[in-house]
Amino acid sequence: MSAMTQCSFCGNVNFREKKVSYMYRRDEQMLLVNNVPCEECAFCGEQYFEARALRQIEDEFQRISSGAKTPVTTIQVPIEEFAEV
């Protein structure tokens, strides 16, 4: 990965390389991708991803949503609307 020089949110200069779960969403469809490499700010936790990785996730989403590829697994997620009390 290319080294970040400064966090755009907190200004910290220390980062760590991690693999994280990334939630890709287009309209009402979502794809959860595990083990995506990123650089994470050691202070605030903001995550930075390479454009190449994000393009790959987009391509995978397109293949899965078109039926050309089957995801590793599928989960069911309950959805609720927030209502002020």
NORSULVEN-V172262 format. One line per field, one symbol per residue. ss: DSSP state (h for helix, s for strand, l for the rest). A space follows every 50 residues. Layout:
BEGIN
ss = ???
END
This chain:
BEGIN
ss = llllllllllllllssssssssssssllssssssssssssslllllssll hhhhhhhhhhhhhhhhlllllllllllllllllll
END
